[in-house]
Every structure is written in C-alpha cells, then in structure tokens.
Amino acid sequence: MKIPAAALLTVALIGSAPLTASAPISASAAVATVTASTATTKASNTIKVQNVDVTMLFDGVALQPPAGQYVFMYNNTTYVPLRFMSYALQKSVSWDAKNLKVTVAEPSSSELVVIKEYLMNATTSASFISKSIALNNVNASYVFSGNNKALPKGQSSYLLNGSIYVPLRFLSESVGNSISWDQKTKSITANSKGYEEKNKNVNSNGNGSGLSAIATPTATADVSGAGTGSGKVSYESITSATEAKLNALQSQSESTLMGTLLEYVSAKDDATRESIKAKGKQQIASFRASFNSIIADAEQKLNNNGYSTAIIQQYKDAFDASLQGGIDGAASLVN
C-alpha cells in the first residue's frame, strides 16, 4: 500500500518540492530554496497600495476572498488573489514554490470537492476595512491548461502572506472565462464555463448554478464518490478523495508558509521577527487542524464501509515526520 506524497502536508516552513514518506526534508535543500527565493524577492520592488471595496459575483453567487486577501489597484490595473479567483471559476491551482511556478487547470472530480468546500467559507464576509498593504514583486511563471502564459509588458505579479496577486485582465484572458470589471460600481462579475453551459440549456426555473451546488451537501457527496446510493463506497474512492484534499492543503500550506518565511528573513528588527514567527505558528496550527479534519472524515468513511483504517496512521506518521522536518530545517536557517 503506497503512502501518497499528498499526505506530506507542509514541506513545513520551506515550500520545497513535494517529498515522499521515506525522504524527509533536508536542511540543505531548505537553505537552497529559501536563499534563491529570498534573492528574487529582495531584488524586486515592494509596492504599497490601498485595498478596494469590491463586489464579486461568481456564477450568480456573491463571494469574498478569505480574510487577509484583497483586491487592489496599481498603475490603473486591478489585481486579484489568483487562487481565490481560480477556485471561484472552478479551476484547480498548484504552486511550485521552488521554481516559482503556478499551474491552473481543470479540476478532477475529487479536486472539485476541495474547491467547493473552500468556497463554502467564502460566501460570507466581514465588513470592509480600508487598509494600506505592502506587497513584494514575485517573478513567477504561469501555466494555464497546459499553456505557458506571460504577463503583459509593464505588469507584474505580487506576493502577500503566501497569496499571489495577478492582473484581473491577464487572469481572464489566460483562464478563458468571462470576467468583467465595472469601474463605477467597483464590481467583478465572472462565470465558470460549466455555469455558462448549463445556463444555455436551463429552463425558466433558473437552476444550474455551478457555485450554488456548494450549499447542497448531496452535490458534494456525489462528486467525492460517497453518494447516497445503496452501493458500497469503494476503498479507492475514499482514499482518492482524501488524497486530493491533502494535495490541495499541501499546496496552500507551501505557498502560505513560504510567504511567511520570506517575510521573516527580510524583517529588519527583532520585534517584527517575533510577530512573524507568531503568525507562522498560528498558520501551522491552522493547517494541522485542517489535516486532522480531513483525516477524521476519511477514518469515519472507512469505518462506515467496513474497511481497514491502517492507512490513517500512515497518513499521520508521514505528516508528523514532514512537519517536524520542515520546522527543524527552517530553524536551522533562521537561528
């Protein structure tokens, strides 16, 4: 029985290439990765901008980015968080922190489950708070549906707290979806291809919203292979869905923690470093909680269908080993 690389969540404070259970992270690889990434960041400019109060409508559903993510204007260009926007358009996103490469593609059925769960947390938002934010220029490369896409001349992408921001028009043209920006009302309207196709064939009852399905538990269950039919859910469908969730969590943790580590390395004083370190610990705790939630759900499904739960311990052991290895590697770098 294989232990999937997806179970190795964190590559913890480093963001290096995905590992296997038999290959714990090495401090030397961590140093090489962070040194290269830090050099890129320091050689780039930092911009200071004001966030913008924006209304965002995806497939007829109002969504807002998670806390700590923003929409802003810079040089008359609207910038948006790439992962949030891609998920809202029903696209998968992977981040190769070592090579600074972002890949956006059509999701598998199990990846779609993760995306819909992510979006469920984006349907409500707190009141808008105006903030001045500083972002680092990041020289990332982009692949959309297997095709390399370059930012237009004179435009850049930026990194803040592990989230990459790109120009809205660049994203629209690259992802192939209809995305409109209304300057007067400060609103973004976008539709996924699935939503547009369903609307072509829908009757006057108006059903068929791609994102509205996130509020319907049976829709999620059907996609994950744990539907309500009388047939027994297969072992493979349970573990595959679990590994897809772990993959998504791995990608998110890598990008977030890499951003935090770069902030720490670039900090000018001890007070700032302590604040960043505290934030990093909170992020790790959050990712650990997400990991535990995914594992608990998988264990329950395995039990309910009469399967062995031995793989659960393998997931946990691999996670703990990778997490501790990442923490040790980061400590050796910053101490």
HUQUI-V586239 format. One record per backbone hydrogen bond with DSSP energy under -1.0 kcal/mol. CO is the residue of the C=O (numbers start at 1). NH is the residue of the N-H. E is the energy in kcal/mol with one decimal. If there is no record, write none. Layout:
[[CO NH E] [CO NH E]]
//
This chain:
[[4 7 -1.6] [5 8 -1.6] [7 9 -1.8] [11 14 -1.5] [11 15 -2.7] [20 23 -1.9] [26 30 -2.0] [27 31 -2.7] [28 32 -2.1] [29 33 -2.3] [30 34 -2.7] [31 35 -2.7] [32 36 -2.0] [33 37 -2.4] [34 38 -3.1] [35 39 -2.2] [36 40 -1.8] [37 41 -2.2] [38 42 -3.1] [39 43 -1.8] [41 44 -1.3] [45 137 -2.1] [47 135 -2.4] [49 133 -3.0] [55 188 -3.1] [56 63 -2.1] [57 190 -2.7] [58 61 -2.4] [61 58 -3.1] [66 69 -1.8] [71 52 -3.1] [72 79 -3.2] [74 77 -1.1] [77 74 -2.5] [78 168 -3.1] [79 72 -1.6] [80 166 -2.1] [81 85 -2.2] [82 86 -2.7] [83 87 -2.9] [84 88 -2.5] [85 89 -1.1] [86 91 -2.4] [87 90 -2.2] [92 105 -1.9] [94 103 -2.5] [95 97 -1.0] [96 101 -1.9] [100 141 -2.4] [101 96 -3.2] [102 143 -2.4] [103 94 -2.3] [104 145 -3.0] [105 92 -2.8] [108 112 -2.1] [109 113 -1.0] [110 114 -1.2] [111 115 -2.3] [112 116 -2.4] [113 117 -2.1] [114 118 -2.3] [115 119 -2.3] [116 120 -1.5] [119 122 -1.7] [122 64 -2.3] [131 51 -2.1] [133 49 -2.8] [135 47 -2.5] [136 159 -2.8] [138 140 -1.9] [141 102 -2.7] [142 149 -2.6] [143 104 -3.2] [144 147 -2.1] [147 144 -3.0] [152 155 -2.1] [157 138 -2.4] [158 165 -3.0] [159 136 -1.9] [160 163 -2.3] [163 160 -2.3] [164 82 -3.1] [165 158 -2.0] [166 80 -2.4] [167 171 -2.1] [168 172 -2.5] [169 173 -2.7] [170 174 -2.1] [171 175 -2.8] [172 176 -1.3] [178 191 -1.4] [180 189 -2.1] [182 186 -1.2] [182 187 -1.5] [186 55 -2.3] [187 182 -2.8] [188 57 -2.9] [189 180 -2.8] [190 59 -2.2] [192 196 -2.2] [193 197 -2.6] [194 198 -2.2] [195 199 -2.2] [196 200 -1.1] [198 202 -1.1] [203 206 -1.8] [211 214 -2.1] [212 215 -1.5] [213 216 -1.7] [216 219 -1.1] [216 220 -1.3] [217 221 -2.3] [218 222 -2.3] [219 223 -1.8] [220 224 -1.9] [221 226 -2.0] [234 238 -1.7] [235 239 -2.5] [236 240 -2.7] [237 241 -2.0] [238 242 -2.0] [239 243 -2.6] [240 244 -2.0] [241 245 -1.9] [242 246 -2.3] [243 247 -2.4] [244 248 -2.2] [245 249 -2.4] [246 250 -2.6] [247 251 -2.4] [248 252 -2.3] [249 253 -2.6] [250 254 -2.6] [251 255 -2.0] [252 256 -2.3] [253 257 -2.8] [254 258 -2.1] [255 259 -1.9] [256 260 -1.8] [257 261 -2.5] [258 262 -2.4] [259 263 -1.9] [260 264 -2.2] [261 265 -2.6] [262 266 -1.8] [269 273 -2.0] [270 274 -2.6] [271 275 -2.0] [272 276 -2.4] [273 277 -2.8] [274 278 -2.3] [275 279 -1.9] [276 280 -2.4] [277 281 -2.2] [278 282 -1.9] [279 283 -2.3] [280 284 -2.5] [281 285 -2.2] [282 286 -2.3] [283 287 -2.6] [284 288 -2.5] [285 289 -2.2] [286 290 -2.2] [287 291 -2.6] [288 292 -2.7] [289 293 -2.0] [290 294 -2.3] [291 295 -2.5] [292 296 -2.5] [293 297 -2.0] [294 298 -2.1] [295 299 -2.7] [296 300 -2.1] [297 301 -2.0] [298 302 -2.4] [299 303 -2.4] [300 304 -2.8] [301 305 -1.4] [302 307 -2.9] [303 306 -1.5] [309 312 -1.4] [310 314 -1.2] [311 315 -2.6] [312 316 -2.3] [313 317 -2.8] [314 318 -2.5] [315 319 -2.4] [316 320 -2.8] [317 321 -2.4] [318 322 -2.3] [319 323 -3.0] [320 324 -2.5] [321 325 -2.1] [322 326 -2.4] [323 327 -2.4] [324 328 -2.7] [325 329 -2.3] [326 330 -2.5] [327 331 -2.5] [328 332 -2.1] [330 334 -2.4] [331 335 -2.0]]
//
